[in-house]
Structures are given as structure tokens and as C-alpha cells.
Amino acid sequence: MCCNENFQERSEGEKIQTSLDLNDVNGMKFFDPHVHMTSRTTDDYQAMADAGIVALIEPAFW
């Protein structure tokens, strides 16, 4: 099921955005609480650091 930002199905012929203007997110800080850190490799940690991630948490719900 594909939804737009209004949670309504796209009408036929509606243009789908295919590229992202990074100026729209410049300076934003993102938080992804679902990254499964226990299954990541050292390279994954390095790539995240290179991308600017400075902190992580691992929930202990199990």
C-alpha cells in the first residue's frame, strides 16, 4: 500500500517526486530509534559516524 503525505492513495497521473532537494533538510537532526545495533558491523558504525551520527542507544526490552 503506497500513501502520500496525506495518507491517501495517489491519483493516476500524479507526479511522484524522484529526487530530494537536500536544502529542505539542511541543518536538521534525525533520530532513528530502530537501527538494530547488535547486528551491525564495525564498518556500519564507522559509516554512521562519517554520516554525522554522534550518539546511539540500544533499547533493552528483551
Order of alpha helices (4+ residues) and beta strands (2+ residues): alpha
